[in-house]
């Protein structure tokens, strides 16, 4: 999930440099949503993760 967010961020940066503002804005929004979803899934897996028996 994080790799997809980074990929869309790179696409947004390249599109912004080239001047395609619509594509850059859309790619930025997709990257933001994927990053937030990644953070939520990471937090849930961290809280409910399995631990070795004591």
PDB file of N, CA, C and O in Angstrom:
ATOM      1  N   UNK A   1       0.835  -1.190   0.000  1.00  0.00           N
ATOM      2  CA  UNK A   1       0.000   0.000   0.000  1.00  0.00           C
ATOM      3  C   UNK A   1       0.878   1.251   0.000  1.00  0.00           C
ATOM      4  O   UNK A   1       0.605   2.218  -0.711  1.00  0.00           O
ATOM      5  N   UNK A   2       1.920   1.214   0.798  1.00  0.00           N
ATOM      6  CA  UNK A   2       2.806   2.375   0.858  1.00  0.00           C
ATOM      7  C   UNK A   2       3.538   2.567  -0.466  1.00  0.00           C
ATOM      8  O   UNK A   2       3.786   3.700  -0.880  1.00  0.00           O
ATOM      9  N   UNK A   3       3.880   1.479  -1.123  1.00  0.00           N
ATOM     10  CA  UNK A   3       4.582   1.604  -2.406  1.00  0.00           C
ATOM     11  C   UNK A   3       3.681   2.249  -3.466  1.00  0.00           C
ATOM     12  O   UNK A   3       4.159   3.021  -4.297  1.00  0.00           O
ATOM     13  N   UNK A   4       2.386   1.936  -3.439  1.00  0.00           N
ATOM     14  CA  UNK A   4       1.452   2.568  -4.378  1.00  0.00           C
ATOM     15  C   UNK A   4       1.335   4.060  -4.086  1.00  0.00           C
ATOM     16  O   UNK A   4       1.263   4.872  -5.009  1.00  0.00           O
ATOM     17  N   UNK A   5       1.314   4.420  -2.809  1.00  0.00           N
ATOM     18  CA  UNK A   5       1.236   5.835  -2.449  1.00  0.00           C
ATOM     19  C   UNK A   5       2.465   6.584  -2.943  1.00  0.00           C
ATOM     20  O   UNK A   5       2.352   7.696  -3.459  1.00  0.00           O
ATOM     21  N   UNK A   6       3.633   5.982  -2.787  1.00  0.00           N
ATOM     22  CA  UNK A   6       4.866   6.619  -3.251  1.00  0.00           C
ATOM     23  C   UNK A   6       4.874   6.714  -4.776  1.00  0.00           C
ATOM     24  O   UNK A   6       5.327   7.711  -5.339  1.00  0.00           O
ATOM     25  N   UNK A   7       4.373   5.675  -5.440  1.00  0.00           N
ATOM     26  CA  UNK A   7       4.306   5.698  -6.904  1.00  0.00           C
ATOM     27  C   UNK A   7       3.426   6.842  -7.398  1.00  0.00           C
ATOM     28  O   UNK A   7       3.814   7.574  -8.309  1.00  0.00           O
ATOM     29  N   UNK A   8       2.246   7.000  -6.805  1.00  0.00           N
ATOM     30  CA  UNK A   8       1.362   8.090  -7.224  1.00  0.00           C
ATOM     31  C   UNK A   8       1.948   9.448  -6.868  1.00  0.00           C
ATOM     32  O   UNK A   8       1.715  10.421  -7.584  1.00  0.00           O
ATOM     33  N   UNK A   9       2.704   9.535  -5.778  1.00  0.00           N
ATOM     34  CA  UNK A   9       3.350  10.794  -5.434  1.00  0.00           C
ATOM     35  C   UNK A   9       4.398  11.160  -6.471  1.00  0.00           C
ATOM     36  O   UNK A   9       4.509  12.326  -6.851  1.00  0.00           O
ATOM     37  N   UNK A  10       5.165  10.185  -6.932  1.00  0.00           N
ATOM     38  CA  UNK A  10       6.169  10.440  -7.966  1.00  0.00           C
ATOM     39  C   UNK A  10       5.488  10.851  -9.272  1.00  0.00           C
ATOM     40  O   UNK A  10       5.956  11.755  -9.963  1.00  0.00           O
ATOM     41  N   UNK A  11       4.377  10.181  -9.608  1.00  0.00           N
ATOM     42  CA  UNK A  11       3.625  10.560 -10.808  1.00  0.00           C
ATOM     43  C   UNK A  11       3.133  11.996 -10.684  1.00  0.00           C
ATOM     44  O   UNK A  11       3.183  12.755 -11.652  1.00  0.00           O
ATOM     45  N   UNK A  12       2.660  12.373  -9.504  1.00  0.00           N
ATOM     46  CA  UNK A  12       2.178  13.740  -9.293  1.00  0.00           C
ATOM     47  C   UNK A  12       3.312  14.753  -9.438  1.00  0.00           C
ATOM     48  O   UNK A  12       3.121  15.818 -10.025  1.00  0.00           O
ATOM     49  N   UNK A  13       4.477  14.430  -8.914  1.00  0.00           N
ATOM     50  CA  UNK A  13       5.607  15.355  -9.029  1.00  0.00           C
ATOM     51  C   UNK A  13       6.034  15.529 -10.482  1.00  0.00           C
ATOM     52  O   UNK A  13       6.292  16.648 -10.925  1.00  0.00           O
ATOM     53  N   UNK A  14       6.108  14.429 -11.222  1.00  0.00           N
ATOM     54  CA  UNK A  14       6.496  14.516 -12.633  1.00  0.00           C
ATOM     55  C   UNK A  14       5.447  15.297 -13.424  1.00  0.00           C
ATOM     56  O   UNK A  14       5.791  16.140 -14.253  1.00  0.00           O
ATOM     57  N   UNK A  15       4.176  15.019 -13.168  1.00  0.00           N
ATOM     58  CA  UNK A  15       3.113  15.725 -13.874  1.00  0.00           C
ATOM     59  C   UNK A  15       3.130  17.212 -13.525  1.00  0.00           C
ATOM     60  O   UNK A  15       2.847  18.049 -14.383  1.00  0.00           O
ATOM     61  N   UNK A  16       3.451  17.545 -12.301  1.00  0.00           N
ATOM     62  CA  UNK A  16       3.532  18.945 -11.907  1.00  0.00           C
ATOM     63  C   UNK A  16       4.671  19.676 -12.594  1.00  0.00           C
ATOM     64  O   UNK A  16       4.535  20.838 -12.976  1.00  0.00           O
ATOM     65  N   UNK A  17       5.802  18.984 -12.751  1.00  0.00           N
ATOM     66  CA  UNK A  17       6.942  19.597 -13.432  1.00  0.00           C
ATOM     67  C   UNK A  17       6.631  19.809 -14.906  1.00  0.00           C
ATOM     68  O   UNK A  17       7.006  20.829 -15.485  1.00  0.00           O
ATOM     69  N   UNK A  18       5.945  18.847 -15.511  1.00  0.00           N
ATOM     70  CA  UNK A  18       5.610  18.943 -16.929  1.00  0.00           C
ATOM     71  C   UNK A  18       4.517  19.988 -17.162  1.00  0.00           C
ATOM     72  O   UNK A  18       4.444  20.575 -18.242  1.00  0.00           O
ATOM     73  N   UNK A  19       3.673  20.222 -16.166  1.00  0.00           N
ATOM     74  CA  UNK A  19       2.637  21.233 -16.304  1.00  0.00           C
ATOM     75  C   UNK A  19       1.236  20.660 -16.409  1.00  0.00           C
ATOM     76  O   UNK A  19       0.296  21.393 -16.718  1.00  0.00           O
ATOM     77  N   UNK A  20       1.077  19.403 -16.165  1.00  0.00           N
ATOM     78  CA  UNK A  20      -0.239  18.769 -16.213  1.00  0.00           C
ATOM     79  C   UNK A  20      -0.873  18.859 -14.827  1.00  0.00           C
ATOM     80  O   UNK A  20      -0.821  17.906 -14.050  1.00  0.00           O
ATOM     81  N   UNK A  21      -1.466  19.999 -14.529  1.00  0.00           N
ATOM     82  CA  UNK A  21      -1.945  20.243 -13.169  1.00  0.00           C
ATOM     83  C   UNK A  21      -3.122  19.355 -12.797  1.00  0.00           C
ATOM     84  O   UNK A  21      -3.255  18.970 -11.636  1.00  0.00           O
ATOM     85  N   UNK A  22      -3.975  19.024 -13.753  1.00  0.00           N
ATOM     86  CA  UNK A  22      -5.111  18.150 -13.451  1.00  0.00           C
ATOM     87  C   UNK A  22      -4.658  16.759 -13.062  1.00  0.00           C
ATOM     88  O   UNK A  22      -5.157  16.182 -12.097  1.00  0.00           O
ATOM     89  N   UNK A  23      -3.715  16.225 -13.810  1.00  0.00           N
ATOM     90  CA  UNK A  23      -3.169  14.897 -13.506  1.00  0.00           C
ATOM     91  C   UNK A  23      -2.408  14.940 -12.189  1.00  0.00           C
ATOM     92  O   UNK A  23      -2.504  14.012 -11.387  1.00  0.00           O
ATOM     93  N   UNK A  24      -1.661  16.000 -11.962  1.00  0.00           N
ATOM     94  CA  UNK A  24      -0.886  16.123 -10.728  1.00  0.00           C
ATOM     95  C   UNK A  24      -1.810  16.192  -9.511  1.00  0.00           C
ATOM     96  O   UNK A  24      -1.534  15.575  -8.482  1.00  0.00           O
ATOM     97  N   UNK A  25      -2.893  16.936  -9.630  1.00  0.00           N
ATOM     98  CA  UNK A  25      -3.835  17.042  -8.514  1.00  0.00           C
ATOM     99  C   UNK A  25      -4.518  15.717  -8.215  1.00  0.00           C
ATOM    100  O   UNK A  25      -4.671  15.329  -7.056  1.00  0.00           O
ATOM    101  N   UNK A  26      -4.925  15.032  -9.269  1.00  0.00           N
ATOM    102  CA  UNK A  26      -5.578  13.739  -9.080  1.00  0.00           C
ATOM    103  C   UNK A  26      -4.620  12.726  -8.478  1.00  0.00           C
ATOM    104  O   UNK A  26      -4.986  11.999  -7.555  1.00  0.00           O
ATOM    105  N   UNK A  27      -3.402  12.671  -8.988  1.00  0.00           N
ATOM    106  CA  UNK A  27      -2.412  11.730  -8.457  1.00  0.00           C
ATOM    107  C   UNK A  27      -2.062  12.051  -7.011  1.00  0.00           C
ATOM    108  O   UNK A  27      -1.829  11.147  -6.210  1.00  0.00           O
ATOM    109  N   UNK A  28      -2.024  13.339  -6.677  1.00  0.00           N
ATOM    110  CA  UNK A  28      -1.746  13.733  -5.295  1.00  0.00           C
ATOM    111  C   UNK A  28      -2.868  13.278  -4.364  1.00  0.00           C
ATOM    112  O   UNK A  28      -2.607  12.782  -3.269  1.00  0.00           O
ATOM    113  N   UNK A  29      -4.110  13.445  -4.798  1.00  0.00           N
ATOM    114  CA  UNK A  29      -5.237  13.004  -3.974  1.00  0.00           C
ATOM    115  C   UNK A  29      -5.235  11.488  -3.788  1.00  0.00           C
ATOM    116  O   UNK A  29      -5.500  11.000  -2.689  1.00  0.00           O
ATOM    117  N   UNK A  30      -4.940  10.748  -4.843  1.00  0.00           N
ATOM    118  CA  UNK A  30      -4.879   9.293  -4.732  1.00  0.00           C
ATOM    119  C   UNK A  30      -3.758   8.886  -3.786  1.00  0.00           C
ATOM    120  O   UNK A  30      -3.941   8.000  -2.951  1.00  0.00           O
ATOM    121  N   UNK A  31      -2.599   9.526  -3.910  1.00  0.00           N
ATOM    122  CA  UNK A  31      -1.479   9.214  -3.024  1.00  0.00           C
ATOM    123  C   UNK A  31      -1.839   9.498  -1.570  1.00  0.00           C
ATOM    124  O   UNK A  31      -1.488   8.719  -0.683  1.00  0.00           O
ATOM    125  N   UNK A  32      -2.532  10.601  -1.317  1.00  0.00           N
ATOM    126  CA  UNK A  32      -2.931  10.963   0.045  1.00  0.00           C
ATOM    127  C   UNK A  32      -3.880   9.920   0.627  1.00  0.00           C
ATOM    128  O   UNK A  32      -3.711   9.491   1.768  1.00  0.00           O
ATOM    129  N   UNK A  33      -4.876   9.513  -0.153  1.00  0.00           N
ATOM    130  CA  UNK A  33      -5.846   8.520   0.321  1.00  0.00           C
ATOM    131  C   UNK A  33      -5.146   7.188   0.611  1.00  0.00           C
ATOM    132  O   UNK A  33      -5.397   6.569   1.645  1.00  0.00           O
ATOM    133  N   UNK A  34      -4.284   6.755  -0.281  1.00  0.00           N
ATOM    134  CA  UNK A  34      -3.565   5.489  -0.063  1.00  0.00           C
ATOM    135  C   UNK A  34      -2.677   5.564   1.169  1.00  0.00           C
ATOM    136  O   UNK A  34      -2.568   4.586   1.908  1.00  0.00           O
ATOM    137  N   UNK A  35      -2.040   6.710   1.403  1.00  0.00           N
ATOM    138  CA  UNK A  35      -1.187   6.858   2.578  1.00  0.00           C
ATOM    139  C   UNK A  35      -2.002   6.809   3.864  1.00  0.00           C
ATOM    140  O   UNK A  35      -1.575   6.200   4.845  1.00  0.00           O
ATOM    141  N   UNK A  36      -3.172   7.443   3.867  1.00  0.00           N
ATOM    142  CA  UNK A  36      -4.029   7.418   5.048  1.00  0.00           C
ATOM    143  C   UNK A  36      -4.534   6.004   5.312  1.00  0.00           C
ATOM    144  O   UNK A  36      -4.574   5.564   6.461  1.00  0.00           O
ATOM    145  N   UNK A  37      -4.921   5.290   4.257  1.00  0.00           N
ATOM    146  CA  UNK A  37      -5.357   3.901   4.419  1.00  0.00           C
ATOM    147  C   UNK A  37      -4.209   3.050   4.958  1.00  0.00           C
ATOM    148  O   UNK A  37      -4.417   2.198   5.821  1.00  0.00           O
ATOM    149  N   UNK A  38      -2.995   3.283   4.448  1.00  0.00           N
ATOM    150  CA  UNK A  38      -1.829   2.564   4.961  1.00  0.00           C
ATOM    151  C   UNK A  38      -1.624   2.828   6.447  1.00  0.00           C
ATOM    152  O   UNK A  38      -1.363   1.897   7.210  1.00  0.00           O
ATOM    153  N   UNK A  39      -1.740   4.074   6.863  1.00  0.00           N
ATOM    154  CA  UNK A  39      -1.554   4.396   8.275  1.00  0.00           C
ATOM    155  C   UNK A  39      -2.611   3.733   9.155  1.00  0.00           C
ATOM    156  O   UNK A  39      -2.298   3.262  10.248  1.00  0.00           O
ATOM    157  N   UNK A  40      -3.847   3.694   8.694  1.00  0.00           N
ATOM    158  CA  UNK A  40      -4.917   3.064   9.469  1.00  0.00           C
ATOM    159  C   UNK A  40      -4.666   1.565   9.599  1.00  0.00           C
ATOM    160  O   UNK A  40      -4.784   1.005  10.689  1.00  0.00           O
ATOM    161  N   UNK A  41      -4.323   0.922   8.496  1.00  0.00           N
ATOM    162  CA  UNK A  41      -4.061  -0.523   8.541  1.00  0.00           C
ATOM    163  C   UNK A  41      -2.838  -0.815   9.389  1.00  0.00           C
ATOM    164  O   UNK A  41      -2.825  -1.799  10.128  1.00  0.00           O
ATOM    165  N   UNK A  42      -1.801   0.025   9.301  1.00  0.00           N
ATOM    166  CA  UNK A  42      -0.615  -0.163  10.118  1.00  0.00           C
ATOM    167  C   UNK A  42      -0.939  -0.036  11.605  1.00  0.00           C
ATOM    168  O   UNK A  42      -0.478  -0.840  12.415  1.00  0.00           O
ATOM    169  N   UNK A  43      -1.727   0.970  11.961  1.00  0.00           N
ATOM    170  CA  UNK A  43      -2.082   1.170  13.366  1.00  0.00           C
ATOM    171  C   UNK A  43      -2.914   0.000  13.888  1.00  0.00           C
ATOM    172  O   UNK A  43      -2.697  -0.465  15.007  1.00  0.00           O
ATOM    173  N   UNK A  44      -3.863  -0.476  13.086  1.00  0.00           N
ATOM    174  CA  UNK A  44      -4.683  -1.613  13.515  1.00  0.00           C
ATOM    175  C   UNK A  44      -3.851  -2.879  13.677  1.00  0.00           C
ATOM    176  O   UNK A  44      -4.039  -3.628  14.635  1.00  0.00           O
ATOM    177  N   UNK A  45      -2.941  -3.120  12.753  1.00  0.00           N
ATOM    178  CA  UNK A  45      -2.115  -4.318  12.873  1.00  0.00           C
ATOM    179  C   UNK A  45      -1.128  -4.197  14.029  1.00  0.00           C
ATOM    180  O   UNK A  45      -0.759  -5.199  14.642  1.00  0.00           O
ATOM    181  N   UNK A  46      -0.699  -2.969  14.328  1.00  0.00           N
ATOM    182  CA  UNK A  46       0.208  -2.769  15.457  1.00  0.00           C
ATOM    183  C   UNK A  46      -0.511  -3.007  16.784  1.00  0.00           C
ATOM    184  O   UNK A  46       0.052  -3.601  17.704  1.00  0.00           O
ATOM    185  N   UNK A  47      -1.748  -2.542  16.876  1.00  0.00           N
ATOM    186  CA  UNK A  47      -2.520  -2.690  18.116  1.00  0.00           C
ATOM    187  C   UNK A  47      -2.946  -4.140  18.323  1.00  0.00           C
ATOM    188  O   UNK A  47      -2.848  -4.656  19.437  1.00  0.00           O
ATOM    189  N   UNK A  48      -3.415  -4.800  17.277  1.00  0.00           N
ATOM    190  CA  UNK A  48      -3.947  -6.158  17.415  1.00  0.00           C
ATOM    191  C   UNK A  48      -2.961  -7.227  16.977  1.00  0.00           C
ATOM    192  O   UNK A  48      -3.354  -8.371  16.752  1.00  0.00           O
ATOM    193  N   UNK A  49      -1.694  -6.876  16.852  1.00  0.00           N
ATOM    194  CA  UNK A  49      -0.697  -7.826  16.377  1.00  0.00           C
ATOM    195  C   UNK A  49      -0.486  -8.984  17.348  1.00  0.00           C
ATOM    196  O   UNK A  49      -0.718  -8.870  18.552  1.00  0.00           O
ATOM    197  N   UNK A  50      -0.043 -10.088  16.784  1.00  0.00           N
ATOM    198  CA  UNK A  50       0.236 -11.256  17.626  1.00  0.00           C
ATOM    199  C   UNK A  50       1.574 -11.082  18.297  1.00  0.00           C
ATOM    200  O   UNK A  50       2.533 -10.580  17.711  1.00  0.00           O
ATOM    201  N   UNK A  51       1.612 -11.515  19.553  1.00  0.00           N
ATOM    202  CA  UNK A  51       2.849 -11.441  20.315  1.00  0.00           C
ATOM    203  C   UNK A  51       3.264 -12.854  20.710  1.00  0.00           C
ATOM    204  O   UNK A  51       2.413 -13.719  20.920  1.00  0.00           O
ATOM    205  N   UNK A  52       4.557 -13.084  20.811  1.00  0.00           N
ATOM    206  CA  UNK A  52       4.990 -14.424  21.236  1.00  0.00           C
ATOM    207  C   UNK A  52       4.562 -14.700  22.673  1.00  0.00           C
ATOM    208  O   UNK A  52       4.468 -13.780  23.486  1.00  0.00           O
ATOM    209  N   UNK A  53       4.300 -15.979  22.984  1.00  0.00           N
ATOM    210  CA  UNK A  53       3.884 -16.288  24.352  1.00  0.00           C
ATOM    211  C   UNK A  53       4.972 -15.965  25.361  1.00  0.00           C
ATOM    212  O   UNK A  53       6.162 -16.097  25.076  1.00  0.00           O
ATOM    213  N   UNK A  54       4.547 -15.540  26.546  1.00  0.00           N
ATOM    214  CA  UNK A  54       5.505 -15.128  27.569  1.00  0.00           C
ATOM    215  C   UNK A  54       6.082 -16.290  28.317  1.00  0.00           C
ATOM    216  O   UNK A  54       6.905 -16.100  29.212  1.00  0.00           O
TER     217      UNK A  54
END
